[in-house]
Each structure stands twice: as structure tokens, then as C-alpha cells.
Amino acid sequence: MSDFETVYSERLLEIESYLDFIAGVEKATQGGVPRIGGNDGELITTEQKKIIYSSVYLLLYNLIESTITGCIEEVCEAVVAHKSTPEALSEKMLGEWVRTVAGTHKDSAYDIRWKNVLKLFEWYSPPEPVTTFSVERGGGGNWDHKAIEKIVDRLGLTWQMSDPTLKNVLVHWKDEMGALSWVKSLRNNLAHGEISFVECAQNVTAQELRDLTQTIAAYLSEIIDLFKKSVEQFEFLNPSSRPARIAP
């Protein structure tokens, strides 16, 4: 298991543990106002319970962003580890590498752009292995299904997603948004102070939060497999540069 897969598993376990705690609070509420530490303990108010519930959305978005970041870095590390030369890269991966080295996505002064062009010539004359590679991902807080599908296409990877998982993640969860879009929306609204933590968890149950988590976890698991297979099949290289497979 790679490092980013380990991080994914650990963070998912954290969320599941937190959901168990929420389920316990909700069960205690059914018998009256829950207390911390027995009959003489502090009361857990309705507002506090909602704040506890709202934190799940932050945990879920953290899981989404960290997983996608880890997947992208896995591809970048594979390019460097394989000691790929620029001309060996797939067309889209080469475009991302040029984007990184030349800074074509940045507004730069003339002298900086010229220095970046010279860097490209240094790699091509003669061709040298790529020693540094990263993918510009843009600002945080924007990861949902559309953004993930877009980065997969940008990297030229084969989209692989089972119909049931894709259907579940796209079905409208709230306000005509799918599961990932809903979590992204609430996370951003909380981060920007547009809603309070109490408002965020209005009319949500512990079971709904668990269902939401399971839907997103199933999707992310398949995304991880997608990136792993793409690396294993050397999709970051153009077809003529991919190592020949040995028949079993």
C-alpha cells in the first residue's frame, strides 16, 4: 500500500470513528437530553449537537482533497522515478510538464519567460530525464466530481468508474447537488463564514451522514484504483515508449 493510500485509509477510519460517536449522541438524545459523564455531567445542547454533526462535512472534504492530491502526486512521482525524457511523455502529460517548467499558466515578465524557455532547451539538447514534475491544481476548496473528471482528462488517463458508484455519487443529495458537490458547497460556506455550524447541520441525521460518507468513500476508492492502474500501465508515457508487457 502506497503512502497516500495509507493516509486515505487512516482518515476514513477517523471519520467512521467520529460517526460512531455521533450515533451514540443521537441514541442518547432519544432518551432525553444527553449528558457527558453520567446523570450529573454537562448537558449536550441541541446547538452543540448540530456543531458536532457539521464537522463531518469538513472531515469529508479533507478526505476528498487529500485523496486527489495524493493521486496526482503519485503520477508525478512515477514520471520522475521512471526517468522519463520529455519526448517519451504522453501528449497531455508533456503539456503538463511544459506548463510546469515554462510557467505558461502564469503571468510573467519577459525575462522570466525567456529563462523558462531556455530551461526547456536544456532538457531537449540532448534530451534529459525529467527530474522535477508537478501539476498545477489551482486553489483549494474546489474538488467535486466535475473537477476530478477534468483532472483525469487533463493528465490523459483512462476514466474508469463503475456505473453504480458513479450513479450514487451523482444522484442529487441536497439542493440538486451530488454528494461531492454538496460536501464542497457546505465546506466552502463554512470556511467563508456564509453559514454557521448550527445552520449547516439543520435536519440531518447520523444515518444520513453515514450514508453520505459511504457514497463518497466508494467513489474515492475507485478513483485511487484508477490512478494506480494508470501508473502501472504507464499511461503517462506515449504508447511507443511504454515498456512491453510480459505475457503470464
WOLINUR-V242978 format. One line per field, one symbol per residue. phi: phi as a letter, one per 40 degrees, with the letter a starting at -180 (. if undefined). psi: psi as a letter, one per 40 degrees, with the letter a starting at -180 (. if undefined). burial: 1 if it has 16 or more other C-alpha atoms within 10 Angstrom, else 0. A space follows every 50 residues. Layout:
# WOLINUR-V242978
phi=???
psi=???
burial=???
This chain:
# WOLINUR-V242978
phi=.cdccccdccccccccccccccccccccccchccbcggcccccbcdcccc cccccccccccdccccccdcccccccccccccfccdccccdcccccccdc ccgccbcbcdccccccccdcccccbcdbccbaaabcbgccgbcacccccc cccdcgcccbacdcccccccdccaffbcdccccdccdcccccgcbccccc bcfbbccccccccccccccccccccdcccccccfccbcdcbcdccccc
psi=hiddddddddddddddddddddddddddddeahiihfadeiiihiddddd dddddddddddddddddddddddddddddddefhideeiidddddddddd defeeihiiddddddddddddddegihiihehhihheaiieehadddddd ddddefihhhhidddddddeihdiffiidddddddddddddeediidddd fhfiidddddddddddddddddddddddddddefeeiideehiihhi.
burial=00011001001100110110011011001000011000000000000011 11111111111011101101111111111100011101111111011111 11100000000010011001000000001100111000000111100100 11001110000000110111001000111111111111010000001101 100001001101101110110111011101100111110010000000
